[in-house]
Amino acid sequence: MQSFSFSTFKHMKIASSNLGRFSLLVLLKAIYLCLVSGIVLLSPAGRDSAMGPVKHILWTPDGHPTFESYFTTWDAGHYLHLSEEGYHSGDEACAFYPLWPLLMRWFSILTGGDRIISGMLLANVFSLIGAFIMLKLVSRRFGEIVGWWSVAMLFAFPGSLFFQFIYSESQFFLLLMLLLFGLERGNFTMAFVAALLLPLTRAVGIFSVFPIAFHLAQQWSKNYQLNVVQHWWGRWLIQMVGTGQFEKPELPGASANANKKTHWWLLAAPFYGWAIYFILMWGWTNNPFEGFEAQKNWGVQSIGNLFNFPKFVLALFNPTVWHGFTGSLLDRCTFVLVLYCLPVIWRLDRTWFVWALVLGVVPAMSGMFTSFTRFASMAFPVYVALAVWLANPGRRHLRLVVLTSLVAMHFFLLWRFIFFQWAG
């Protein structure tokens, strides 16, 4: 009975701690949205000077934006359009991947058919849960302080402003965290579902096969060592080469039984997701590659850019504006920050280093830095690296400078976004 009481108390303490963490994240999110609403309501000058109507954004008959317009600018308008009208051949909105508008449509049943409320709720709930999982994962490996600073760096980062609006970033980030959680805890069913859905959310999701493969290879290596040391010849070999005592390898949070298997079938999940995407586009538009065709209308994203390194280098050193659809100096500075963090990420976790390449380098090259500040909000290892490096007590002043700079740039882009100027 005493043991039961202690165990119950322990679980209640953990639950209480988790509830406190999540409540704090909810409070921060609520403050942010109230601030955005206040800016919109208290800035009549900004309303009158709004740029001309953008396709798929809500406007009054006389050409003025409504209150909802400020929350549905740029790509959000395309996602709303897709959630209401679906995919049709020749529509430029076909360039956007389908899982996010589908979820908005399905969830709108609970919001009285209002797609804007549906999208806003989903975006904020998804990003909240994703941040909570990230906090748990980082805190477990590097400590609570680093965990909170990682989340703080993520939320302060300028590109994370899209976590609050009707963009697919929140959904992709949640799926990414679920995939990491599943892999690190040995829940391979969760990992498989998340990996399956990533390519249905964003194009870069198909590249998740590389960090998954790296993770599985590491697991196989540990299992191989474990099998070797369980035999007399393995122990003899270790003693002969002078490697000392062998320590049993374990995956964080995974059970002993889970460690005995290498789930290579996980590698198929992103490809299954991609196949589902092509099947859906074929059924909706009679062309499985309609999304690729629509992407040509934007003139930026191309997988061929990944193999044109000279073009990439020229683009890196040829900014044309402080921030714009193309030629953005801010996007290039963000990429430099990603590069700066790569050595730290390599020392922290090799699998996360592969994730940093997939989430931080591939989008920069494929789009020649277009919208890179937004895309970089997915590169979670960057924020962990910043938190680990800045968590040193001797860098507390630098930590505040970095955080303050990120927050200032965040709100600069937020102002541009809600008043119909390019933010990312």
C-alpha positions as CSV (number, residue, x, y, z in Angstrom):
1,M,0.0,0.0,0.0
2,Q,2.9,2.3,0.8
3,S,4.5,1.5,-2.5
4,F,1.3,2.2,-4.3
5,S,0.8,5.5,-2.6
6,F,4.4,6.6,-3.4
7,S,3.9,5.6,-7.1
8,T,0.6,7.4,-7.3
9,F,2.2,10.5,-5.8
10,K,5.1,10.4,-8.2
11,H,2.7,10.2,-11.2
12,M,0.6,13.0,-9.9
13,K,3.7,15.1,-9.5
14,I,4.7,14.5,-13.1
15,A,1.2,15.2,-14.4
16,S,1.1,18.4,-12.3
17,S,4.5,19.5,-13.7
18,N,3.4,18.8,-17.3
19,L,0.1,20.6,-16.7
20,G,2.1,23.6,-15.4
21,R,4.3,23.6,-18.5
22,F,1.5,23.4,-20.9
23,S,-0.5,26.1,-19.1
24,L,2.4,28.5,-19.4
25,L,2.6,27.8,-23.1
26,V,-1.1,28.4,-23.4
27,L,-0.8,31.7,-21.5
28,L,2.0,32.9,-23.8
29,K,0.0,32.0,-26.9
30,A,-3.1,33.8,-25.6
31,I,-1.1,36.9,-24.9
32,Y,0.3,36.8,-28.4
33,L,-3.1,36.5,-30.1
34,C,-4.6,39.3,-27.9
35,L,-1.7,41.5,-28.9
36,V,-2.2,40.8,-32.6
37,S,-6.0,41.6,-32.2
38,G,-5.2,44.8,-30.4
39,I,-2.8,45.9,-33.1
40,V,-5.5,45.3,-35.8
41,L,-8.3,47.0,-33.8
42,L,-6.2,50.0,-32.7
43,S,-4.5,50.7,-36.1
44,P,-7.1,52.3,-38.3
45,A,-4.4,54.0,-40.3
46,G,-2.9,50.7,-41.2
47,R,-6.4,49.5,-42.4
48,D,-6.9,52.4,-44.7
49,S,-3.4,52.1,-46.2
50,A,-3.7,48.3,-46.8
51,M,-2.3,47.2,-50.1
52,G,-4.7,46.2,-52.9
53,P,-6.8,43.1,-52.7
54,V,-4.9,39.9,-52.8
55,K,-6.5,36.8,-54.3
56,H,-8.5,34.6,-51.9
57,I,-8.4,37.2,-49.1
58,L,-11.7,38.4,-47.6
59,W,-12.7,42.0,-48.6
60,T,-15.8,44.1,-48.3
61,P,-17.7,44.9,-51.5
62,D,-16.1,48.4,-51.5
63,G,-12.6,46.9,-51.4
64,H,-11.7,47.3,-47.7
65,P,-10.4,44.5,-45.5
66,T,-12.5,43.0,-42.7
67,F,-11.2,42.1,-39.3
68,E,-10.7,38.5,-40.5
69,S,-8.7,39.7,-43.4
70,Y,-5.7,40.6,-41.2
71,F,-5.5,36.9,-40.1
72,T,-5.8,35.4,-43.6
73,T,-3.1,37.2,-45.6
74,W,-0.9,35.7,-48.3
75,D,-0.8,31.8,-48.2
76,A,-3.5,31.7,-45.6
77,G,-5.9,32.9,-48.3
78,H,-4.9,30.0,-50.6
79,Y,-5.4,27.4,-47.8
80,L,-8.9,28.8,-47.1
81,H,-9.7,28.7,-50.8
82,L,-8.6,25.1,-51.0
83,S,-10.5,24.1,-47.9
84,E,-13.7,25.6,-49.5
85,E,-13.3,24.9,-53.2
86,G,-10.9,22.0,-53.3
87,Y,-8.3,21.3,-56.0
88,H,-9.0,22.0,-59.6
89,S,-6.8,21.7,-62.7
90,G,-5.1,25.0,-63.6
91,D,-5.5,26.6,-60.2
92,E,-2.2,28.0,-58.9
93,A,-3.3,27.0,-55.4
94,C,-2.6,23.4,-56.3
95,A,1.0,24.1,-55.4
96,F,0.0,23.8,-51.8
97,Y,-0.1,20.4,-50.2
98,P,-3.5,18.9,-49.2
99,L,-3.5,17.7,-45.6
100,W,-3.7,21.1,-44.0
101,P,-6.8,22.4,-46.0
102,L,-8.4,19.0,-45.6
103,L,-8.1,19.2,-41.8
104,M,-9.4,22.7,-41.8
105,R,-12.5,21.6,-43.8
106,W,-13.1,18.6,-41.5
107,F,-12.6,20.5,-38.3
108,S,-15.0,23.3,-39.4
109,I,-17.8,20.9,-38.7
110,L,-17.2,21.8,-35.0
111,T,-16.9,25.5,-35.7
112,G,-20.3,25.9,-37.5
113,G,-18.6,25.8,-40.9
114,D,-16.3,28.7,-40.2
115,R,-13.0,27.8,-41.9
116,I,-11.1,30.8,-40.4
117,I,-11.9,29.8,-36.8
118,S,-11.2,26.2,-37.7
119,G,-7.8,27.1,-39.2
120,M,-6.8,29.5,-36.4
121,L,-7.7,27.0,-33.7
122,L,-5.9,24.1,-35.3
123,A,-2.8,26.2,-36.1
124,N,-2.5,27.3,-32.5
125,V,-3.3,24.0,-30.9
126,F,-0.9,22.1,-33.1
127,S,2.0,24.5,-32.4
128,L,1.2,24.4,-28.7
129,I,1.4,20.6,-28.6
130,G,4.4,20.6,-30.8
131,A,6.2,23.0,-28.5
132,F,5.3,21.0,-25.5
133,I,6.7,17.8,-27.0
134,M,9.8,19.7,-28.0
135,L,10.1,20.9,-24.4
136,K,9.8,17.4,-23.1
137,L,12.3,15.9,-25.5
138,V,15.0,18.6,-25.0
139,S,14.5,18.8,-21.2
140,R,14.9,15.0,-20.9
141,R,18.3,15.1,-22.8
142,F,19.8,18.5,-21.8
143,G,17.9,19.6,-18.8
144,E,14.9,21.8,-18.0
145,I,16.7,25.1,-18.5
146,V,17.9,24.2,-22.0
147,G,14.4,22.9,-22.8
148,W,12.7,26.2,-21.9
149,W,15.4,28.3,-23.7
150,S,15.0,26.1,-26.8
151,V,11.2,26.8,-26.8
152,A,11.8,30.5,-26.1
153,M,14.3,30.8,-29.0
154,L,11.8,29.0,-31.3
155,F,8.8,31.2,-30.4
156,A,10.9,34.3,-30.6
157,F,12.4,33.4,-34.0
158,P,10.8,35.7,-36.7
159,G,9.6,32.8,-38.9
160,S,7.6,31.2,-36.0
161,L,5.0,34.0,-36.4
162,F,3.3,31.7,-38.8
163,F,2.5,29.2,-36.0
164,Q,-0.3,31.5,-35.0
165,F,-1.9,31.8,-38.5
166,I,-3.6,29.6,-41.1
167,Y,-0.3,28.2,-42.4
168,S,0.8,24.5,-42.6
169,E,3.9,25.2,-40.4
170,S,2.1,24.3,-37.2
171,Q,0.9,21.0,-38.6
172,F,4.3,20.1,-40.0
173,F,6.0,21.0,-36.8
174,L,3.6,18.8,-34.7
175,L,4.1,15.9,-37.0
176,L,7.9,16.4,-36.8
177,M,7.8,16.3,-33.0
178,L,5.6,13.2,-33.0
179,L,8.0,11.5,-35.4
180,L,11.0,12.4,-33.1
181,F,9.1,11.4,-30.0
182,G,8.1,8.0,-31.6
183,L,11.7,7.3,-32.6
184,E,13.3,8.2,-29.3
185,R,10.7,6.4,-27.2
186,G,10.5,3.3,-29.4
187,N,6.9,4.0,-30.4
188,F,7.3,3.1,-34.0
189,T,3.6,3.1,-34.9
190,M,3.5,6.8,-34.0
191,A,6.7,7.4,-35.9
192,F,5.3,5.6,-39.0
193,V,2.0,7.6,-39.0
194,A,3.9,11.0,-38.6
195,A,6.4,10.1,-41.3
196,L,3.5,9.1,-43.6
197,L,1.7,12.4,-43.1
198,L,4.7,14.7,-43.4
199,P,4.9,14.6,-47.3
200,L,1.2,15.3,-47.4
201,T,1.8,18.6,-45.5
202,R,4.9,20.0,-47.1
203,A,7.2,19.0,-50.0
204,V,10.3,18.8,-47.7
205,G,8.5,16.0,-45.8
206,I,9.7,13.4,-48.3
207,F,13.3,14.2,-47.2
208,S,12.5,12.9,-43.7
209,V,13.6,9.5,-45.0
210,F,17.3,10.6,-44.6
211,P,17.2,11.3,-40.8
212,I,15.0,8.3,-40.3
213,A,17.5,6.1,-42.1
214,F,20.4,7.6,-40.1
215,H,18.5,6.9,-36.8
216,L,17.8,3.3,-37.8
217,A,21.4,2.8,-38.8
218,Q,22.6,4.0,-35.4
219,Q,20.1,1.7,-33.8
220,W,21.3,-1.2,-35.9
221,S,24.9,-0.4,-34.9
222,K,24.1,-0.4,-31.2
223,N,22.1,-3.7,-31.6
224,Y,25.0,-5.2,-33.4
225,Q,27.4,-4.3,-30.7
226,L,25.0,-5.7,-28.1
227,N,24.8,-9.0,-30.1
228,V,28.6,-9.2,-30.3
229,V,29.2,-8.7,-26.6
230,Q,26.7,-11.4,-25.7
231,H,29.0,-14.0,-27.2
232,W,32.3,-15.2,-25.6
233,W,34.2,-14.3,-28.8
234,G,32.8,-10.8,-28.8
235,R,34.0,-10.2,-25.2
236,W,37.4,-11.7,-26.0
237,L,37.7,-9.5,-29.1
238,I,36.9,-6.3,-27.1
239,Q,39.5,-7.3,-24.5
240,M,42.1,-8.0,-27.3
241,V,41.7,-4.6,-29.0
242,G,41.8,-2.9,-25.6
243,T,38.5,-1.1,-25.8
244,G,37.8,-1.8,-22.1
245,Q,34.5,-2.7,-20.6
246,F,31.5,-2.7,-23.0
247,E,28.5,-0.6,-22.0
248,K,25.1,-1.9,-23.1
249,P,23.7,0.6,-25.6
250,E,20.2,1.9,-25.0
251,L,17.9,4.2,-26.9
252,P,16.4,7.0,-24.8
253,G,13.1,5.8,-23.4
254,A,12.9,2.7,-25.5
255,S,12.2,-0.7,-23.9
256,A,14.8,-3.5,-24.0
257,N,12.6,-5.5,-26.4
258,A,12.3,-2.5,-28.8
259,N,16.1,-2.3,-28.9
260,K,16.4,-5.8,-30.3
261,K,14.7,-4.8,-33.5
262,T,15.6,-2.4,-36.3
263,H,12.3,-1.2,-37.9
264,W,13.6,-0.6,-41.4
265,W,10.0,-0.6,-42.7
266,L,9.8,3.0,-41.3
267,L,11.8,4.1,-44.3
268,A,8.8,3.3,-46.5
269,A,6.4,5.7,-44.6
270,P,7.4,9.0,-46.4
271,F,7.2,7.2,-49.8
272,Y,3.7,5.9,-48.9
273,G,2.7,9.5,-48.0
274,W,4.1,10.8,-51.3
275,A,2.2,8.1,-53.2
276,I,-1.0,9.1,-51.5
277,Y,-0.4,12.7,-52.5
278,F,0.0,11.8,-56.1
279,I,-3.1,9.6,-56.0
280,L,-5.2,12.4,-54.4
281,M,-4.0,15.0,-57.0
282,W,-4.8,12.5,-59.8
283,G,-8.3,12.0,-58.5
284,W,-8.9,15.7,-58.0
285,T,-7.3,17.2,-61.1
286,N,-6.7,14.2,-63.5
287,N,-3.0,14.9,-63.2
288,P,-0.9,13.5,-60.4
289,F,1.8,16.2,-61.1
290,E,-0.7,19.1,-61.0
291,G,1.0,20.4,-57.9
292,F,4.4,20.5,-59.6
293,E,2.9,22.2,-62.6
294,A,1.3,24.8,-60.3
295,Q,4.6,25.4,-58.5
296,K,6.0,26.7,-61.8
297,N,3.7,29.7,-61.6
298,W,5.6,30.9,-58.5
299,G,8.9,30.6,-60.3
300,V,11.0,29.8,-57.2
301,Q,10.9,26.3,-55.8
302,S,12.5,23.5,-57.9
303,I,14.2,20.3,-56.8
304,G,16.7,20.9,-59.6
305,N,18.1,23.8,-57.6
306,L,19.5,21.3,-55.2
307,F,22.0,20.2,-57.8
308,N,22.9,23.7,-59.0
309,F,25.5,24.8,-56.4
310,P,27.0,27.7,-58.3
311,K,23.5,29.2,-58.7
312,F,23.0,28.8,-54.9
313,V,26.3,30.5,-54.0
314,L,25.5,33.4,-56.4
315,A,22.1,33.8,-54.8
316,L,23.6,33.8,-51.3
317,F,25.9,36.7,-52.0
318,N,23.4,38.7,-54.1
319,P,20.7,40.1,-51.9
320,T,18.6,42.8,-53.5
321,V,16.3,44.0,-50.7
322,W,16.1,44.0,-46.9
323,H,13.2,41.6,-47.1
324,G,11.0,40.6,-50.0
325,F,9.7,37.6,-51.9
326,T,13.1,37.1,-53.6
327,G,16.5,38.6,-52.9
328,S,15.9,39.0,-49.1
329,L,18.9,39.9,-47.0
330,L,17.0,38.7,-43.9
331,D,16.5,35.2,-45.4
332,R,20.2,35.0,-46.1
333,C,21.1,36.1,-42.6
334,T,18.9,33.4,-41.3
335,F,20.7,30.8,-43.4
336,V,24.0,32.0,-42.0
337,L,22.6,31.5,-38.5
338,V,21.7,27.9,-39.5
339,L,25.2,27.3,-40.8
340,Y,26.7,28.8,-37.6
341,C,24.7,26.3,-35.5
342,L,25.6,23.2,-37.5
343,P,28.9,22.5,-35.6
344,V,27.1,22.7,-32.2
345,I,24.3,20.4,-33.5
346,W,26.9,17.9,-34.8
347,R,28.3,17.7,-31.3
348,L,24.9,17.4,-29.7
349,D,23.3,14.7,-31.8
350,R,24.3,13.3,-35.2
351,T,20.8,12.4,-36.2
352,W,19.6,16.0,-35.3
353,F,22.4,17.2,-37.5
354,V,20.9,15.3,-40.5
355,W,17.5,16.9,-39.5
356,A,19.2,20.3,-39.6
357,L,20.4,19.7,-43.1
358,V,17.0,18.5,-44.3
359,L,15.0,21.3,-42.6
360,G,17.6,24.1,-42.8
361,V,19.7,23.6,-45.9
362,V,17.4,21.8,-48.4
363,P,14.6,24.5,-48.3
364,A,17.3,27.2,-48.7
365,M,18.7,25.6,-51.8
366,S,15.5,24.4,-53.4
367,G,13.9,27.8,-53.2
368,M,17.0,30.0,-53.5
369,F,16.1,31.5,-50.0
370,T,12.6,32.4,-50.9
371,S,10.5,32.3,-47.7
372,F,13.5,30.8,-45.9
373,T,12.9,32.6,-42.6
374,R,9.5,30.9,-42.4
375,F,10.8,27.5,-43.5
376,A,13.7,27.7,-40.9
377,S,11.1,27.8,-38.1
378,M,10.9,24.0,-38.7
379,A,14.7,23.5,-38.1
380,F,14.3,22.6,-34.4
381,P,18.0,21.6,-33.9
382,V,19.0,25.2,-34.5
383,Y,17.0,26.4,-31.5
384,V,18.3,23.6,-29.3
385,A,21.9,24.5,-30.3
386,L,21.3,28.2,-29.5
387,A,19.8,27.3,-26.2
388,V,22.7,25.0,-25.3
389,W,25.3,27.5,-26.3
390,L,23.6,30.4,-24.6
391,A,22.6,28.5,-21.4
392,N,26.1,29.1,-20.1
393,P,25.8,31.5,-17.1
394,G,28.7,33.5,-18.5
395,R,26.6,34.3,-21.6
396,R,23.4,35.6,-19.8
397,H,23.9,39.1,-21.3
398,L,24.4,37.7,-24.8
399,R,21.4,35.5,-24.3
400,L,19.2,38.5,-23.6
401,V,20.6,40.3,-26.6
402,V,19.9,37.4,-28.9
403,L,16.4,36.9,-27.5
404,T,15.6,40.6,-27.7
405,S,16.8,40.8,-31.3
406,L,14.8,37.8,-32.3
407,V,11.6,39.3,-30.7
408,A,12.1,42.7,-32.3
409,M,12.5,41.1,-35.8
410,H,9.6,38.8,-35.0
411,F,7.2,41.7,-34.4
412,F,8.6,43.6,-37.4
413,L,7.6,40.7,-39.6
414,L,4.3,40.3,-37.8
415,W,3.4,44.0,-38.5
416,R,4.2,43.4,-42.2
417,F,2.2,40.2,-42.3
418,I,-1.0,41.5,-40.8
419,F,-0.9,44.6,-43.0
420,F,-0.6,42.7,-46.2
421,Q,3.1,43.2,-46.8
422,W,5.5,40.3,-47.5
423,A,6.7,38.6,-44.4
424,G,7.7,35.2,-45.6
